[in-house]
Amino acid sequence: MLEDVGFTLKQILKLEALVAIFGTVLIYVIFKAYALAFFLGIFIAAANFFLGTMLLNKLLIVHNSANIGLTVLLFMIKVFLVAVIGLLLFAQDKYNIFPYMGGYCSQFIAFILYAKKIGEGK
């Protein structure tokens, strides 16, 4: 099971890197000032996904424990950190929040691409 999770995680992170590069370059060409906020959004989403997956995997599979309290605490910490970064970007420029959230949400493009890849059997 650990190998499956590791393989899936690598594939999704590769796709996220491609989406990040393409999206950041596109934003840079169109709205130069907001490219960093977009990249930061997708980077935080990827880090959040990676750390959440690894910690939950370790908790459920390695320790064979479904500690609901710890899982909820980790989730709340991740949400808090994402919100704090968003607030800091908002304090710098109130329009930074849009490319940040766009970058954060663009992680789903990588999920969709991975699902399509699996569906095609590649």
C-alpha positions as a Python dict, from the first residue, in 0.01 Angstrom:
ca = {
    (1, 'M'): (0, 0, 0),
    (2, 'L'): (282, 242, 82),
    (3, 'E'): (433, 194, -264),
    (4, 'D'): (99, 272, -431),
    (5, 'V'): (62, 593, -233),
    (6, 'G'): (422, 694, -307),
    (7, 'F'): (380, 628, -680),
    (8, 'T'): (51, 819, -696),
    (9, 'L'): (198, 1107, -499),
    (10, 'K'): (498, 1133, -733),
    (11, 'Q'): (277, 1133, -1040),
    (12, 'I'): (46, 1402, -903),
    (13, 'L'): (337, 1620, -789),
    (14, 'K'): (493, 1596, -1137),
    (15, 'L'): (166, 1708, -1291),
    (16, 'E'): (137, 1987, -1035),
    (17, 'A'): (486, 2104, -1130),
    (18, 'L'): (382, 2121, -1495),
    (19, 'V'): (63, 2311, -1408),
    (20, 'A'): (266, 2545, -1184),
    (21, 'I'): (519, 2622, -1457),
    (22, 'F'): (258, 2670, -1728),
    (23, 'G'): (25, 2873, -1504),
    (24, 'T'): (301, 3093, -1361),
    (25, 'V'): (442, 3171, -1705),
    (26, 'L'): (93, 3251, -1834),
    (27, 'I'): (17, 3478, -1536),
    (28, 'Y'): (361, 3639, -1571),
    (29, 'V'): (293, 3725, -1934),
    (30, 'I'): (-54, 3863, -1862),
    (31, 'F'): (-25, 4008, -1508),
    (32, 'K'): (342, 4022, -1416),
    (33, 'A'): (282, 4150, -1061),
    (34, 'Y'): (68, 3850, -962),
    (35, 'A'): (280, 3561, -1090),
    (36, 'L'): (452, 3509, -756),
    (37, 'A'): (120, 3495, -568),
    (38, 'F'): (-10, 3235, -818),
    (39, 'F'): (306, 3025, -784),
    (40, 'L'): (295, 3053, -406),
    (41, 'G'): (-65, 2930, -411),
    (42, 'I'): (10, 2616, -609),
    (43, 'F'): (332, 2556, -415),
    (44, 'I'): (147, 2577, -82),
    (45, 'A'): (-126, 2347, -217),
    (46, 'A'): (133, 2092, -330),
    (47, 'A'): (321, 2107, 0),
    (48, 'N'): (-7, 2081, 189),
    (49, 'F'): (-113, 1779, -19),
    (50, 'F'): (226, 1609, 15),
    (51, 'L'): (258, 1660, 391),
    (52, 'G'): (-105, 1571, 456),
    (53, 'T'): (-77, 1251, 254),
    (54, 'M'): (248, 1144, 417),
    (55, 'L'): (130, 1217, 771),
    (56, 'L'): (-207, 1050, 724),
    (57, 'N'): (-42, 754, 553),
    (58, 'K'): (201, 716, 842),
    (59, 'L'): (-78, 746, 1096),
    (60, 'L'): (-315, 499, 930),
    (61, 'I'): (-82, 243, 780),
    (62, 'V'): (244, 246, 973),
    (63, 'H'): (99, 306, 1321),
    (64, 'N'): (-227, 127, 1237),
    (65, 'S'): (-421, 394, 1419),
    (66, 'A'): (-716, 609, 1321),
    (67, 'N'): (-654, 884, 1574),
    (68, 'I'): (-936, 1121, 1481),
    (69, 'G'): (-820, 1396, 1716),
    (70, 'L'): (-471, 1411, 1567),
    (71, 'T'): (-609, 1397, 1213),
    (72, 'V'): (-844, 1688, 1282),
    (73, 'L'): (-564, 1885, 1451),
    (74, 'L'): (-334, 1838, 1150),
    (75, 'F'): (-615, 1946, 918),
    (76, 'M'): (-681, 2258, 1124),
    (77, 'I'): (-310, 2350, 1129),
    (78, 'K'): (-291, 2317, 749),
    (79, 'V'): (-599, 2534, 700),
    (80, 'F'): (-464, 2793, 945),
    (81, 'L'): (-128, 2815, 763),
    (82, 'V'): (-297, 2854, 423),
    (83, 'A'): (-518, 3130, 564),
    (84, 'V'): (-227, 3313, 730),
    (85, 'I'): (-29, 3314, 404),
    (86, 'G'): (-337, 3443, 222),
    (87, 'L'): (-380, 3720, 480),
    (88, 'L'): (-16, 3822, 447),
    (89, 'L'): (-50, 3842, 70),
    (90, 'F'): (-375, 4037, 110),
    (91, 'A'): (-203, 4282, 345),
    (92, 'Q'): (64, 4342, 81),
    (93, 'D'): (-186, 4395, -204),
    (94, 'K'): (-556, 4326, -174),
    (95, 'Y'): (-565, 4173, -523),
    (96, 'N'): (-294, 3917, -441),
    (97, 'I'): (-559, 3695, -286),
    (98, 'F'): (-713, 3613, -627),
    (99, 'P'): (-403, 3469, -796),
    (100, 'Y'): (-308, 3298, -468),
    (101, 'M'): (-642, 3119, -449),
    (102, 'G'): (-629, 3056, -824),
    (103, 'G'): (-293, 2889, -780),
    (104, 'Y'): (-416, 2694, -480),
    (105, 'C'): (-723, 2574, -669),
    (106, 'S'): (-525, 2492, -984),
    (107, 'Q'): (-402, 2188, -797),
    (108, 'F'): (-728, 2027, -904),
    (109, 'I'): (-612, 2049, -1266),
    (110, 'A'): (-331, 1809, -1175),
    (111, 'F'): (-583, 1578, -1003),
    (112, 'I'): (-804, 1577, -1313),
    (113, 'L'): (-507, 1511, -1541),
    (114, 'Y'): (-397, 1222, -1319),
    (115, 'A'): (-748, 1076, -1316),
    (116, 'K'): (-761, 1103, -1695),
    (117, 'K'): (-421, 935, -1718),
    (118, 'I'): (-539, 647, -1498),
    (119, 'G'): (-863, 618, -1696),
    (120, 'E'): (-665, 577, -2016),
    (121, 'G'): (-447, 311, -1852),
    (122, 'K'): (-117, 494, -1890),
}
